[in-house]
Amino acid sequence: MIAQIKFNLPEEREQFDRALRADDAWLALRDVDNLCRNLLKHGGGYKTPQELAEDIRQMIADHGELL
C-alpha cells in the first residue's frame, strides 16, 4: 500500500511544515507521557507545580520547535 499526502504550496505551507514535524511532536508527547507515568508510579521530586511545568516545557523544546 502506498499513501501520499499532497500540499498546495505555498498556500498550505503551515500544514506542510506540521506534517514534516509530526514525528518530533509524537516523540515529545511520548516523553511527557513517560514522565507522567513515572510520577504516578514512583512519585516525583518536584517541589512545586512550576518545576514540573518547566521540565515538561524543556522536554518539548528538546525535540525542536513544534509550535
PDBQT receptor file of N, H, CA, C and O in Angstrom, charges set to zero:
ATOM      1  N   MET A   1       0.839  -1.177   0.000  1.00  0.00    +0.000 N 
ATOM      2  CA  MET A   1       0.000   0.000   0.000  1.00  0.00    +0.000 C 
ATOM      3  C   MET A   1       0.887   1.245   0.000  1.00  0.00    +0.000 C 
ATOM      4  O   MET A   1       1.881   1.318   0.722  1.00  0.00    +0.000 OA
ATOM      5  N   ILE A   2       0.516   2.190  -0.801  1.00  0.00    +0.000 N 
ATOM      6  H   ILE A   2      -0.292   2.130  -1.388  1.00  0.00    +0.000 HD
ATOM      7  CA  ILE A   2       1.220   3.466  -0.866  1.00  0.00    +0.000 C 
ATOM      8  C   ILE A   2       0.233   4.557  -0.484  1.00  0.00    +0.000 C 
ATOM      9  O   ILE A   2      -0.889   4.615  -0.986  1.00  0.00    +0.000 OA
ATOM     10  N   ALA A   3       0.685   5.421   0.421  1.00  0.00    +0.000 N 
ATOM     11  H   ALA A   3       1.597   5.373   0.829  1.00  0.00    +0.000 HD
ATOM     12  CA  ALA A   3      -0.133   6.570   0.815  1.00  0.00    +0.000 C 
ATOM     13  C   ALA A   3       0.641   7.836   0.477  1.00  0.00    +0.000 C 
ATOM     14  O   ALA A   3       1.842   7.927   0.730  1.00  0.00    +0.000 OA
ATOM     15  N   GLN A   4      -0.038   8.789  -0.083  1.00  0.00    +0.000 N 
ATOM     16  H   GLN A   4      -1.014   8.716  -0.288  1.00  0.00    +0.000 HD
ATOM     17  CA  GLN A   4       0.581  10.059  -0.417  1.00  0.00    +0.000 C 
ATOM     18  C   GLN A   4      -0.232  11.190   0.186  1.00  0.00    +0.000 C 
ATOM     19  O   GLN A   4      -1.463  11.161   0.213  1.00  0.00    +0.000 OA
ATOM     20  N   ILE A   5       0.490  12.175   0.663  1.00  0.00    +0.000 N 
ATOM     21  H   ILE A   5       1.489  12.198   0.641  1.00  0.00    +0.000 HD
ATOM     22  CA  ILE A   5      -0.141  13.398   1.154  1.00  0.00    +0.000 C 
ATOM     23  C   ILE A   5       0.370  14.522   0.267  1.00  0.00    +0.000 C 
ATOM     24  O   ILE A   5       1.577  14.673   0.079  1.00  0.00    +0.000 OA
ATOM     25  N   LYS A   6      -0.535  15.296  -0.267  1.00  0.00    +0.000 N 
ATOM     26  H   LYS A   6      -1.516  15.173  -0.114  1.00  0.00    +0.000 HD
ATOM     27  CA  LYS A   6      -0.148  16.389  -1.159  1.00  0.00    +0.000 C 
ATOM     28  C   LYS A   6      -0.553  17.721  -0.549  1.00  0.00    +0.000 C 
ATOM     29  O   LYS A   6      -1.606  17.854   0.075  1.00  0.00    +0.000 OA
ATOM     30  N   PHE A   7       0.303  18.684  -0.747  1.00  0.00    +0.000 N 
ATOM     31  H   PHE A   7       1.158  18.576  -1.254  1.00  0.00    +0.000 HD
ATOM     32  CA  PHE A   7       0.054  20.034  -0.267  1.00  0.00    +0.000 C 
ATOM     33  C   PHE A   7       0.186  21.000  -1.432  1.00  0.00    +0.000 C 
ATOM     34  O   PHE A   7       1.040  20.836  -2.303  1.00  0.00    +0.000 OA
ATOM     35  N   ASN A   8      -0.665  21.998  -1.433  1.00  0.00    +0.000 N 
ATOM     36  H   ASN A   8      -1.359  22.131  -0.726  1.00  0.00    +0.000 HD
ATOM     37  CA  ASN A   8      -0.618  23.046  -2.433  1.00  0.00    +0.000 C 
ATOM     38  C   ASN A   8       0.230  24.192  -1.862  1.00  0.00    +0.000 C 
ATOM     39  O   ASN A   8      -0.258  25.037  -1.112  1.00  0.00    +0.000 OA
ATOM     40  N   LEU A   9       1.519  24.192  -2.244  1.00  0.00    +0.000 N 
ATOM     41  H   LEU A   9       1.916  23.506  -2.853  1.00  0.00    +0.000 HD
ATOM     42  CA  LEU A   9       2.437  25.205  -1.737  1.00  0.00    +0.000 C 
ATOM     43  C   LEU A   9       2.444  26.414  -2.659  1.00  0.00    +0.000 C 
ATOM     44  O   LEU A   9       2.338  26.240  -3.873  1.00  0.00    +0.000 OA
ATOM     45  N   PRO A  10       2.560  27.580  -2.163  1.00  0.00    +0.000 N 
ATOM     46  CA  PRO A  10       2.876  27.949  -0.794  1.00  0.00    +0.000 C 
ATOM     47  C   PRO A  10       1.648  28.148   0.100  1.00  0.00    +0.000 C 
ATOM     48  O   PRO A  10       1.792  28.435   1.288  1.00  0.00    +0.000 OA
ATOM     49  N   GLU A  11       0.454  28.001  -0.454  1.00  0.00    +0.000 N 
ATOM     50  H   GLU A  11       0.337  27.768  -1.419  1.00  0.00    +0.000 HD
ATOM     51  CA  GLU A  11      -0.769  28.276   0.322  1.00  0.00    +0.000 C 
ATOM     52  C   GLU A  11      -0.894  27.382   1.557  1.00  0.00    +0.000 C 
ATOM     53  O   GLU A  11      -1.388  27.835   2.589  1.00  0.00    +0.000 OA
ATOM     54  N   GLU A  12      -0.467  26.156   1.476  1.00  0.00    +0.000 N 
ATOM     55  H   GLU A  12      -0.065  25.788   0.637  1.00  0.00    +0.000 HD
ATOM     56  CA  GLU A  12      -0.618  25.211   2.588  1.00  0.00    +0.000 C 
ATOM     57  C   GLU A  12       0.714  24.935   3.282  1.00  0.00    +0.000 C 
ATOM     58  O   GLU A  12       0.944  23.838   3.792  1.00  0.00    +0.000 OA
ATOM     59  N   ARG A  13       1.575  25.927   3.294  1.00  0.00    +0.000 N 
ATOM     60  H   ARG A  13       1.388  26.817   2.880  1.00  0.00    +0.000 HD
ATOM     61  CA  ARG A  13       2.913  25.757   3.879  1.00  0.00    +0.000 C 
ATOM     62  C   ARG A  13       2.847  25.389   5.358  1.00  0.00    +0.000 C 
ATOM     63  O   ARG A  13       3.618  24.543   5.812  1.00  0.00    +0.000 OA
ATOM     64  N   GLU A  14       1.955  25.997   6.109  1.00  0.00    +0.000 N 
ATOM     65  H   GLU A  14       1.328  26.684   5.740  1.00  0.00    +0.000 HD
ATOM     66  CA  GLU A  14       1.847  25.716   7.540  1.00  0.00    +0.000 C 
ATOM     67  C   GLU A  14       1.468  24.250   7.777  1.00  0.00    +0.000 C 
ATOM     68  O   GLU A  14       2.061  23.595   8.633  1.00  0.00    +0.000 OA
ATOM     69  N   GLN A  15       0.505  23.737   7.044  1.00  0.00    +0.000 N 
ATOM     70  H   GLN A  15       0.023  24.270   6.349  1.00  0.00    +0.000 HD
ATOM     71  CA  GLN A  15       0.110  22.339   7.175  1.00  0.00    +0.000 C 
ATOM     72  C   GLN A  15       1.255  21.414   6.759  1.00  0.00    +0.000 C 
ATOM     73  O   GLN A  15       1.477  20.378   7.385  1.00  0.00    +0.000 OA
ATOM     74  N   PHE A  16       1.972  21.785   5.711  1.00  0.00    +0.000 N 
ATOM     75  H   PHE A  16       1.791  22.627   5.202  1.00  0.00    +0.000 HD
ATOM     76  CA  PHE A  16       3.120  21.016   5.242  1.00  0.00    +0.000 C 
ATOM     77  C   PHE A  16       4.193  20.933   6.323  1.00  0.00    +0.000 C 
ATOM     78  O   PHE A  16       4.720  19.855   6.601  1.00  0.00    +0.000 OA
ATOM     79  N   ASP A  17       4.512  22.069   6.929  1.00  0.00    +0.000 N 
ATOM     80  H   ASP A  17       4.084  22.944   6.703  1.00  0.00    +0.000 HD
ATOM     81  CA  ASP A  17       5.525  22.100   7.993  1.00  0.00    +0.000 C 
ATOM     82  C   ASP A  17       5.102  21.240   9.182  1.00  0.00    +0.000 C 
ATOM     83  O   ASP A  17       5.930  20.534   9.758  1.00  0.00    +0.000 OA
ATOM     84  N   ARG A  18       3.831  21.290   9.553  1.00  0.00    +0.000 N 
ATOM     85  H   ARG A  18       3.158  21.863   9.085  1.00  0.00    +0.000 HD
ATOM     86  CA  ARG A  18       3.342  20.461  10.659  1.00  0.00    +0.000 C 
ATOM     87  C   ARG A  18       3.480  18.978  10.338  1.00  0.00    +0.000 C 
ATOM     88  O   ARG A  18       3.863  18.184  11.198  1.00  0.00    +0.000 OA
ATOM     89  N   ALA A  19       3.173  18.612   9.123  1.00  0.00    +0.000 N 
ATOM     90  H   ALA A  19       2.862  19.256   8.424  1.00  0.00    +0.000 HD
ATOM     91  CA  ALA A  19       3.294  17.209   8.719  1.00  0.00    +0.000 C 
ATOM     92  C   ALA A  19       4.755  16.756   8.791  1.00  0.00    +0.000 C 
ATOM     93  O   ALA A  19       5.035  15.628   9.196  1.00  0.00    +0.000 OA
ATOM     94  N   LEU A  20       5.675  17.624   8.403  1.00  0.00    +0.000 N 
ATOM     95  H   LEU A  20       5.447  18.541   8.074  1.00  0.00    +0.000 HD
ATOM     96  CA  LEU A  20       7.095  17.287   8.455  1.00  0.00    +0.000 C 
ATOM     97  C   LEU A  20       7.595  17.120   9.885  1.00  0.00    +0.000 C 
ATOM     98  O   LEU A  20       8.506  16.330  10.135  1.00  0.00    +0.000 OA
ATOM     99  N   ARG A  21       7.007  17.858  10.824  1.00  0.00    +0.000 N 
ATOM    100  H   ARG A  21       6.268  18.500  10.621  1.00  0.00    +0.000 HD
ATOM    101  CA  ARG A  21       7.456  17.819  12.221  1.00  0.00    +0.000 C 
ATOM    102  C   ARG A  21       6.612  16.897  13.096  1.00  0.00    +0.000 C 
ATOM    103  O   ARG A  21       6.793  16.878  14.313  1.00  0.00    +0.000 OA
ATOM    104  N   ALA A  22       5.717  16.149  12.517  1.00  0.00    +0.000 N 
ATOM    105  H   ALA A  22       5.571  16.164  11.528  1.00  0.00    +0.000 HD
ATOM    106  CA  ALA A  22       4.822  15.295  13.304  1.00  0.00    +0.000 C 
ATOM    107  C   ALA A  22       5.590  14.273  14.129  1.00  0.00    +0.000 C 
ATOM    108  O   ALA A  22       5.186  13.976  15.253  1.00  0.00    +0.000 OA
ATOM    109  N   ASP A  23       6.673  13.731  13.612  1.00  0.00    +0.000 N 
ATOM    110  H   ASP A  23       7.000  13.972  12.698  1.00  0.00    +0.000 HD
ATOM    111  CA  ASP A  23       7.452  12.745  14.351  1.00  0.00    +0.000 C 
ATOM    112  C   ASP A  23       8.059  13.363  15.607  1.00  0.00    +0.000 C 
ATOM    113  O   ASP A  23       8.061  12.736  16.667  1.00  0.00    +0.000 OA
ATOM    114  N   ASP A  24       8.576  14.587  15.496  1.00  0.00    +0.000 N 
ATOM    115  H   ASP A  24       8.575  15.096  14.635  1.00  0.00    +0.000 HD
ATOM    116  CA  ASP A  24       9.123  15.270  16.669  1.00  0.00    +0.000 C 
ATOM    117  C   ASP A  24       8.035  15.513  17.715  1.00  0.00    +0.000 C 
ATOM    118  O   ASP A  24       8.272  15.362  18.914  1.00  0.00    +0.000 OA
ATOM    119  N   ALA A  25       6.855  15.886  17.260  1.00  0.00    +0.000 N 
ATOM    120  H   ALA A  25       6.661  16.008  16.286  1.00  0.00    +0.000 HD
ATOM    121  CA  ALA A  25       5.748  16.122  18.189  1.00  0.00    +0.000 C 
ATOM    122  C   ALA A  25       5.365  14.831  18.901  1.00  0.00    +0.000 C 
ATOM    123  O   ALA A  25       5.105  14.837  20.104  1.00  0.00    +0.000 OA
ATOM    124  N   TRP A  26       5.329  13.731  18.166  1.00  0.00    +0.000 N 
ATOM    125  H   TRP A  26       5.540  13.726  17.189  1.00  0.00    +0.000 HD
ATOM    126  CA  TRP A  26       4.979  12.449  18.768  1.00  0.00    +0.000 C 
ATOM    127  C   TRP A  26       6.019  12.044  19.807  1.00  0.00    +0.000 C 
ATOM    128  O   TRP A  26       5.660  11.565  20.883  1.00  0.00    +0.000 OA
ATOM    129  N   LEU A  27       7.296  12.228  19.501  1.00  0.00    +0.000 N 
ATOM    130  H   LEU A  27       7.587  12.617  18.627  1.00  0.00    +0.000 HD
ATOM    131  CA  LEU A  27       8.352  11.874  20.449  1.00  0.00    +0.000 C 
ATOM    132  C   LEU A  27       8.277  12.730  21.718  1.00  0.00    +0.000 C 
ATOM    133  O   LEU A  27       8.482  12.224  22.822  1.00  0.00    +0.000 OA
ATOM    134  N   ALA A  28       7.988  14.000  21.563  1.00  0.00    +0.000 N 
ATOM    135  H   ALA A  28       7.822  14.410  20.666  1.00  0.00    +0.000 HD
ATOM    136  CA  ALA A  28       7.852  14.878  22.725  1.00  0.00    +0.000 C 
ATOM    137  C   ALA A  28       6.669  14.447  23.584  1.00  0.00    +0.000 C 
ATOM    138  O   ALA A  28       6.762  14.415  24.811  1.00  0.00    +0.000 OA
ATOM    139  N   LEU A  29       5.571  14.120  22.938  1.00  0.00    +0.000 N 
ATOM    140  H   LEU A  29       5.496  14.146  21.941  1.00  0.00    +0.000 HD
ATOM    141  CA  LEU A  29       4.391  13.669  23.678  1.00  0.00    +0.000 C 
ATOM    142  C   LEU A  29       4.674  12.361  24.409  1.00  0.00    +0.000 C 
ATOM    143  O   LEU A  29       4.233  12.176  25.543  1.00  0.00    +0.000 OA
ATOM    144  N   ARG A  30       5.405  11.459  23.769  1.00  0.00    +0.000 N 
ATOM    145  H   ARG A  30       5.764  11.610  22.848  1.00  0.00    +0.000 HD
ATOM    146  CA  ARG A  30       5.770  10.192  24.413  1.00  0.00    +0.000 C 
ATOM    147  C   ARG A  30       6.624  10.458  25.641  1.00  0.00    +0.000 C 
ATOM    148  O   ARG A  30       6.430   9.808  26.669  1.00  0.00    +0.000 OA
ATOM    149  N   ASP A  31       7.568  11.397  25.567  1.00  0.00    +0.000 N 
ATOM    150  H   ASP A  31       7.726  11.924  24.732  1.00  0.00    +0.000 HD
ATOM    151  CA  ASP A  31       8.408  11.714  26.724  1.00  0.00    +0.000 C 
ATOM    152  C   ASP A  31       7.585  12.287  27.877  1.00  0.00    +0.000 C 
ATOM    153  O   ASP A  31       7.804  11.935  29.036  1.00  0.00    +0.000 OA
ATOM    154  N   VAL A  32       6.647  13.160  27.559  1.00  0.00    +0.000 N 
ATOM    155  H   VAL A  32       6.469  13.446  26.617  1.00  0.00    +0.000 HD
ATOM    156  CA  VAL A  32       5.781  13.725  28.591  1.00  0.00    +0.000 C 
ATOM    157  C   VAL A  32       4.925  12.627  29.215  1.00  0.00    +0.000 C 
ATOM    158  O   VAL A  32       4.735  12.604  30.431  1.00  0.00    +0.000 OA
ATOM    159  N   ASP A  33       4.406  11.718  28.390  1.00  0.00    +0.000 N 
ATOM    160  H   ASP A  33       4.560  11.736  27.402  1.00  0.00    +0.000 HD
ATOM    161  CA  ASP A  33       3.617  10.596  28.910  1.00  0.00    +0.000 C 
ATOM    162  C   ASP A  33       4.455   9.721  29.838  1.00  0.00    +0.000 C 
ATOM    163  O   ASP A  33       3.981   9.311  30.897  1.00  0.00    +0.000 OA
ATOM    164  N   ASN A  34       5.691   9.435  29.450  1.00  0.00    +0.000 N 
ATOM    165  H   ASN A  34       6.076   9.768  28.589  1.00  0.00    +0.000 HD
ATOM    166  CA  ASN A  34       6.568   8.630  30.308  1.00  0.00    +0.000 C 
ATOM    167  C   ASN A  34       6.852   9.331  31.627  1.00  0.00    +0.000 C 
ATOM    168  O   ASN A  34       6.893   8.689  32.677  1.00  0.00    +0.000 OA
ATOM    169  N   LEU A  35       7.047  10.633  31.581  1.00  0.00    +0.000 N 
ATOM    170  H   LEU A  35       7.014  11.154  30.728  1.00  0.00    +0.000 HD
ATOM    171  CA  LEU A  35       7.256  11.389  32.806  1.00  0.00    +0.000 C 
ATOM    172  C   LEU A  35       6.043  11.268  33.718  1.00  0.00    +0.000 C 
ATOM    173  O   LEU A  35       6.188  11.016  34.914  1.00  0.00    +0.000 OA
ATOM    174  N   CYS A  36       4.850  11.445  33.164  1.00  0.00    +0.000 N 
ATOM    175  H   CYS A  36       4.732  11.650  32.192  1.00  0.00    +0.000 HD
ATOM    176  CA  CYS A  36       3.618  11.344  33.963  1.00  0.00    +0.000 C 
ATOM    177  C   CYS A  36       3.458   9.945  34.539  1.00  0.00    +0.000 C 
ATOM    178  O   CYS A  36       3.085   9.787  35.701  1.00  0.00    +0.000 OA
ATOM    179  N   ARG A  37       3.738   8.931  33.728  1.00  0.00    +0.000 N 
ATOM    180  H   ARG A  37       4.041   9.059  32.783  1.00  0.00    +0.000 HD
ATOM    181  CA  ARG A  37       3.628   7.544  34.198  1.00  0.00    +0.000 C 
ATOM    182  C   ARG A  37       4.587   7.299  35.368  1.00  0.00    +0.000 C 
ATOM    183  O   ARG A  37       4.202   6.704  36.375  1.00  0.00    +0.000 OA
ATOM    184  N   ASN A  38       5.826   7.755  35.232  1.00  0.00    +0.000 N 
ATOM    185  H   ASN A  38       6.139   8.238  34.415  1.00  0.00    +0.000 HD
ATOM    186  CA  ASN A  38       6.803   7.584  36.311  1.00  0.00    +0.000 C 
ATOM    187  C   ASN A  38       6.415   8.355  37.566  1.00  0.00    +0.000 C 
ATOM    188  O   ASN A  38       6.621   7.873  38.680  1.00  0.00    +0.000 OA
ATOM    189  N   LEU A  39       5.858   9.542  37.392  1.00  0.00    +0.000 N 
ATOM    190  H   LEU A  39       5.691   9.934  36.487  1.00  0.00    +0.000 HD
ATOM    191  CA  LEU A  39       5.417  10.320  38.555  1.00  0.00    +0.000 C 
ATOM    192  C   LEU A  39       4.294   9.601  39.297  1.00  0.00    +0.000 C 
ATOM    193  O   LEU A  39       4.274   9.567  40.528  1.00  0.00    +0.000 OA
ATOM    194  N   LEU A  40       3.362   9.027  38.541  1.00  0.00    +0.000 N 
ATOM    195  H   LEU A  40       3.378   9.054  37.541  1.00  0.00    +0.000 HD
ATOM    196  CA  LEU A  40       2.252   8.310  39.165  1.00  0.00    +0.000 C 
ATOM    197  C   LEU A  40       2.723   7.032  39.856  1.00  0.00    +0.000 C 
ATOM    198  O   LEU A  40       2.200   6.657  40.906  1.00  0.00    +0.000 OA
ATOM    199  N   LYS A  41       3.698   6.379  39.269  1.00  0.00    +0.000 N 
ATOM    200  H   LYS A  41       4.122   6.684  38.417  1.00  0.00    +0.000 HD
ATOM    201  CA  LYS A  41       4.178   5.102  39.809  1.00  0.00    +0.000 C 
ATOM    202  C   LYS A  41       5.139   5.292  40.980  1.00  0.00    +0.000 C 
ATOM    203  O   LYS A  41       5.059   4.568  41.972  1.00  0.00    +0.000 OA
ATOM    204  N   HIS A  42       6.048   6.262  40.868  1.00  0.00    +0.000 N 
ATOM    205  H   HIS A  42       6.113   6.850  40.062  1.00  0.00    +0.000 HD
ATOM    206  CA  HIS A  42       7.120   6.404  41.850  1.00  0.00    +0.000 C 
ATOM    207  C   HIS A  42       7.075   7.703  42.645  1.00  0.00    +0.000 C 
ATOM    208  O   HIS A  42       7.871   7.896  43.564  1.00  0.00    +0.000 OA
ATOM    209  N   GLY A  43       6.162   8.583  42.304  1.00  0.00    +0.000 N 
ATOM    210  H   GLY A  43       5.515   8.426  41.558  1.00  0.00    +0.000 HD
ATOM    211  CA  GLY A  43       6.175   9.905  42.912  1.00  0.00    +0.000 C 
ATOM    212  C   GLY A  43       7.201  10.765  42.209  1.00  0.00    +0.000 C 
ATOM    213  O   GLY A  43       7.902  10.301  41.310  1.00  0.00    +0.000 OA
ATOM    214  N   GLY A  44       7.286  11.984  42.607  1.00  0.00    +0.000 N 
ATOM    215  H   GLY A  44       6.717  12.361  43.337  1.00  0.00    +0.000 HD
ATOM    216  CA  GLY A  44       8.207  12.879  41.910  1.00  0.00    +0.000 C 
ATOM    217  C   GLY A  44       9.048  13.677  42.872  1.00  0.00    +0.000 C 
ATOM    218  O   GLY A  44       8.722  13.795  44.053  1.00  0.00    +0.000 OA
ATOM    219  N   GLY A  45      10.114  14.213  42.373  1.00  0.00    +0.000 N 
ATOM    220  H   GLY A  45      10.379  14.116  41.413  1.00  0.00    +0.000 HD
ATOM    221  CA  GLY A  45      10.989  15.033  43.183  1.00  0.00    +0.000 C 
ATOM    222  C   GLY A  45      10.739  16.511  42.979  1.00  0.00    +0.000 C 
ATOM    223  O   GLY A  45      11.588  17.343  43.301  1.00  0.00    +0.000 OA
ATOM    224  N   TYR A  46       9.568  16.839  42.442  1.00  0.00    +0.000 N 
ATOM    225  H   TYR A  46       8.879  16.164  42.180  1.00  0.00    +0.000 HD
ATOM    226  CA  TYR A  46       9.261  18.246  42.172  1.00  0.00    +0.000 C 
ATOM    227  C   TYR A  46       8.710  18.903  43.425  1.00  0.00    +0.000 C 
ATOM    228  O   TYR A  46       7.805  18.381  44.076  1.00  0.00    +0.000 OA
ATOM    229  N   LYS A  47       9.274  20.055  43.748  1.00  0.00    +0.000 N 
ATOM    230  H   LYS A  47      10.010  20.478  43.219  1.00  0.00    +0.000 HD
ATOM    231  CA  LYS A  47       8.821  20.782  44.933  1.00  0.00    +0.000 C 
ATOM    232  C   LYS A  47       7.589  21.619  44.646  1.00  0.00    +0.000 C 
ATOM    233  O   LYS A  47       6.781  21.876  45.538  1.00  0.00    +0.000 OA
ATOM    234  N   THR A  48       7.447  22.048  43.385  1.00  0.00    +0.000 N 
ATOM    235  H   THR A  48       8.104  21.840  42.660  1.00  0.00    +0.000 HD
ATOM    236  CA  THR A  48       6.315  22.892  43.018  1.00  0.00    +0.000 C 
ATOM    237  C   THR A  48       5.783  22.462  41.657  1.00  0.00    +0.000 C 
ATOM    238  O   THR A  48       6.510  21.868  40.860  1.00  0.00    +0.000 OA
ATOM    239  N   PRO A  49       4.509  22.765  41.391  1.00  0.00    +0.000 N 
ATOM    240  CA  PRO A  49       3.992  22.513  40.042  1.00  0.00    +0.000 C 
ATOM    241  C   PRO A  49       4.770  23.279  38.970  1.00  0.00    +0.000 C 
ATOM    242  O   PRO A  49       4.869  22.822  37.832  1.00  0.00    +0.000 OA
ATOM    243  N   GLN A  50       5.316  24.430  39.324  1.00  0.00    +0.000 N 
ATOM    244  H   GLN A  50       5.236  24.801  40.249  1.00  0.00    +0.000 HD
ATOM    245  CA  GLN A  50       6.100  25.221  38.371  1.00  0.00    +0.000 C 
ATOM    246  C   GLN A  50       7.338  24.444  37.920  1.00  0.00    +0.000 C 
ATOM    247  O   GLN A  50       7.683  24.478  36.739  1.00  0.00    +0.000 OA
ATOM    248  N   GLU A  51       8.011  23.746  38.834  1.00  0.00    +0.000 N 
ATOM    249  H   GLU A  51       7.730  23.717  39.794  1.00  0.00    +0.000 HD
ATOM    250  CA  GLU A  51       9.182  22.947  38.460  1.00  0.00    +0.000 C 
ATOM    251  C   GLU A  51       8.800  21.853  37.463  1.00  0.00    +0.000 C 
ATOM    252  O   GLU A  51       9.520  21.608  36.496  1.00  0.00    +0.000 OA
ATOM    253  N   LEU A  52       7.678  21.207  37.703  1.00  0.00    +0.000 N 
ATOM    254  H   LEU A  52       7.093  21.406  38.489  1.00  0.00    +0.000 HD
ATOM    255  CA  LEU A  52       7.203  20.164  36.794  1.00  0.00    +0.000 C 
ATOM    256  C   LEU A  52       6.886  20.760  35.426  1.00  0.00    +0.000 C 
ATOM    257  O   LEU A  52       7.276  20.208  34.397  1.00  0.00    +0.000 OA
ATOM    258  N   ALA A  53       6.181  21.885  35.418  1.00  0.00    +0.000 N 
ATOM    259  H   ALA A  53       5.864  22.334  36.254  1.00  0.00    +0.000 HD
ATOM    260  CA  ALA A  53       5.835  22.532  34.152  1.00  0.00    +0.000 C 
ATOM    261  C   ALA A  53       7.088  22.946  33.385  1.00  0.00    +0.000 C 
ATOM    262  O   ALA A  53       7.140  22.809  32.163  1.00  0.00    +0.000 OA
ATOM    263  N   GLU A  54       8.083  23.446  34.085  1.00  0.00    +0.000 N 
ATOM    264  H   GLU A  54       8.040  23.558  35.078  1.00  0.00    +0.000 HD
ATOM    265  CA  GLU A  54       9.336  23.831  33.431  1.00  0.00    +0.000 C 
ATOM    266  C   GLU A  54      10.025  22.617  32.811  1.00  0.00    +0.000 C 
ATOM    267  O   GLU A  54      10.561  22.703  31.707  1.00  0.00    +0.000 OA
ATOM    268  N   ASP A  55      10.011  21.496  33.516  1.00  0.00    +0.000 N 
ATOM    269  H   ASP A  55       9.575  21.427  34.413  1.00  0.00    +0.000 HD
ATOM    270  CA  ASP A  55      10.603  20.268  32.995  1.00  0.00    +0.000 C 
ATOM    271  C   ASP A  55       9.870  19.787  31.738  1.00  0.00    +0.000 C 
ATOM    272  O   ASP A  55      10.501  19.375  30.764  1.00  0.00    +0.000 OA
ATOM    273  N   ILE A  56       8.562  19.843  31.767  1.00  0.00    +0.000 N 
ATOM    274  H   ILE A  56       8.050  20.178  32.558  1.00  0.00    +0.000 HD
ATOM    275  CA  ILE A  56       7.772  19.425  30.606  1.00  0.00    +0.000 C 
ATOM    276  C   ILE A  56       8.058  20.336  29.420  1.00  0.00    +0.000 C 
ATOM    277  O   ILE A  56       8.245  19.859  28.300  1.00  0.00    +0.000 OA
ATOM    278  N   ARG A  57       8.092  21.631  29.655  1.00  0.00    +0.000 N 
ATOM    279  H   ARG A  57       7.939  22.018  30.564  1.00  0.00    +0.000 HD
ATOM    280  CA  ARG A  57       8.383  22.557  28.558  1.00  0.00    +0.000 C 
ATOM    281  C   ARG A  57       9.776  22.333  27.991  1.00  0.00    +0.000 C 
ATOM    282  O   ARG A  57       9.982  22.464  26.785  1.00  0.00    +0.000 OA
ATOM    283  N   GLN A  58      10.738  21.996  28.853  1.00  0.00    +0.000 N 
ATOM    284  H   GLN A  58      10.570  21.889  29.833  1.00  0.00    +0.000 HD
ATOM    285  CA  GLN A  58      12.090  21.723  28.379  1.00  0.00    +0.000 C 
ATOM    286  C   GLN A  58      12.125  20.449  27.532  1.00  0.00    +0.000 C 
ATOM    287  O   GLN A  58      12.837  20.395  26.529  1.00  0.00    +0.000 OA
ATOM    288  N   MET A  59      11.359  19.422  27.927  1.00  0.00    +0.000 N 
ATOM    289  H   MET A  59      10.780  19.466  28.741  1.00  0.00    +0.000 HD
ATOM    290  CA  MET A  59      11.272  18.193  27.129  1.00  0.00    +0.000 C 
ATOM    291  C   MET A  59      10.765  18.502  25.727  1.00  0.00    +0.000 C 
ATOM    292  O   MET A  59      11.291  17.994  24.737  1.00  0.00    +0.000 OA
ATOM    293  N   ILE A  60       9.745  19.334  25.656  1.00  0.00    +0.000 N 
ATOM    294  H   ILE A  60       9.318  19.747  26.460  1.00  0.00    +0.000 HD
ATOM    295  CA  ILE A  60       9.182  19.699  24.363  1.00  0.00    +0.000 C 
ATOM    296  C   ILE A  60      10.210  20.481  23.539  1.00  0.00    +0.000 C 
ATOM    297  O   ILE A  60      10.375  20.236  22.344  1.00  0.00    +0.000 OA
ATOM    298  N   ALA A  61      10.885  21.407  24.181  1.00  0.00    +0.000 N 
ATOM    299  H   ALA A  61      10.751  21.606  25.152  1.00  0.00    +0.000 HD
ATOM    300  CA  ALA A  61      11.891  22.218  23.485  1.00  0.00    +0.000 C 
ATOM    301  C   ALA A  61      13.051  21.353  22.988  1.00  0.00    +0.000 C 
ATOM    302  O   ALA A  61      13.637  21.643  21.945  1.00  0.00    +0.000 OA
ATOM    303  N   ASP A  62      13.378  20.311  23.717  1.00  0.00    +0.000 N 
ATOM    304  H   ASP A  62      12.901  20.075  24.564  1.00  0.00    +0.000 HD
ATOM    305  CA  ASP A  62      14.477  19.429  23.328  1.00  0.00    +0.000 C 
ATOM    306  C   ASP A  62      14.201  18.706  22.010  1.00  0.00    +0.000 C 
ATOM    307  O   ASP A  62      15.130  18.248  21.345  1.00  0.00    +0.000 OA
ATOM    308  N   HIS A  63      12.943  18.607  21.639  1.00  0.00    +0.000 N 
ATOM    309  H   HIS A  63      12.189  18.979  22.179  1.00  0.00    +0.000 HD
ATOM    310  CA  HIS A  63      12.575  17.931  20.397  1.00  0.00    +0.000 C 
ATOM    311  C   HIS A  63      12.462  18.902  19.229  1.00  0.00    +0.000 C 
ATOM    312  O   HIS A  63      12.080  18.504  18.129  1.00  0.00    +0.000 OA
ATOM    313  N   GLY A  64      12.781  20.135  19.451  1.00  0.00    +0.000 N 
ATOM    314  H   GLY A  64      13.091  20.458  20.344  1.00  0.00    +0.000 HD
ATOM    315  CA  GLY A  64      12.718  21.111  18.367  1.00  0.00    +0.000 C 
ATOM    316  C   GLY A  64      11.482  21.967  18.482  1.00  0.00    +0.000 C 
ATOM    317  O   GLY A  64      10.606  21.719  19.312  1.00  0.00    +0.000 OA
ATOM    318  N   GLU A  65      11.424  22.958  17.655  1.00  0.00    +0.000 N 
ATOM    319  H   GLU A  65      12.135  23.159  16.981  1.00  0.00    +0.000 HD
ATOM    320  CA  GLU A  65      10.287  23.882  17.666  1.00  0.00    +0.000 C 
ATOM    321  C   GLU A  65       9.072  23.187  17.069  1.00  0.00    +0.000 C 
ATOM    322  O   GLU A  65       9.050  22.875  15.878  1.00  0.00    +0.000 OA
ATOM    323  N   LEU A  66       8.066  22.948  17.895  1.00  0.00    +0.000 N 
ATOM    324  H   LEU A  66       8.083  23.202  18.862  1.00  0.00    +0.000 HD
ATOM    325  CA  LEU A  66       6.885  22.219  17.447  1.00  0.00    +0.000 C 
ATOM    326  C   LEU A  66       5.708  23.132  17.180  1.00  0.00    +0.000 C 
ATOM    327  O   LEU A  66       4.784  22.766  16.453  1.00  0.00    +0.000 OA
ATOM    328  N   LEU A  67       5.734  24.304  17.757  1.00  0.00    +0.000 N 
ATOM    329  H   LEU A  67       6.484  24.601  18.347  1.00  0.00    +0.000 HD
ATOM    330  CA  LEU A  67       4.580  25.189  17.606  1.00  0.00    +0.000 C 
ATOM    331  C   LEU A  67       4.810  26.217  16.523  1.00  0.00    +0.000 C 
ATOM    332  O   LEU A  67       3.938  27.045  16.262  1.00  0.00    +0.000 OA
TER     333      LEU A  67
